[in-house]
């Protein structure tokens, strides 16, 4: 039996291939494909946000914080291996982590000793699981506009733009309505192609070719494919 294997880049490519197919189908007259444009565009952006932010540090895309036993647990990188700080005044526990699979029992021992009612191994696992969860789409978008993107000398954050913000807000709203569809007669304006889809394709293009956080050997051709999709849609205003 062959196992299914993927990673953040493979996930992006799979989503993007389906986005291409959806836009092509829509441009050939299949109006039902609009739903799949929305869903696959959302998924393509999310997976690309993860790929460009993460690089070698998963902390850039995960929550890194949760509350448990009356304390806020916070994951931190670039500390001494196994370091733990417990601040009883601020009710905060800071834990050094370097890998997505870290679960050091020496750290658990320190935490168990310092918390008023201790901590069991299962509780520690629950804390790390909560902290390692992916942040939501809106937070990923905020992070690609922040200094978290500046990971290399030539790295650039996504430029702040009310047009991009509005497009992302529309995309989230459309995606949520399709994903959590309730009984209704819904007439969707084709203007969304210009106000939501086109700006989001520009965001994809920027991250692939201009952000400086992606391997150009992998992204140059994909960026050209994004440009082709952009050239298809204006005819359907």
Secondary structure, 3 states (H helix, E strand, C coil): CCCCCCCHHHHHHHHHHHHHHHHHHHHCCCCCHHHHHHHHHHHHHHHHHHHHHHCCCHHHCECCEEEECCEEEEEECCCCCCCEEEECCCCEEEEECCCCCCCCHHHHHHHHHHCCCCCCHHHHHHHHHHHCCECCHHHHHHHHCCHHHCCCCCCCCCCCCHHHHHHHHHHHHHHHHHHCCCCCCCCCCCCHHHHHHHHHHHHHHHHHHCCCCCCHHHHHHHHHHHHHHHHHHHHHC
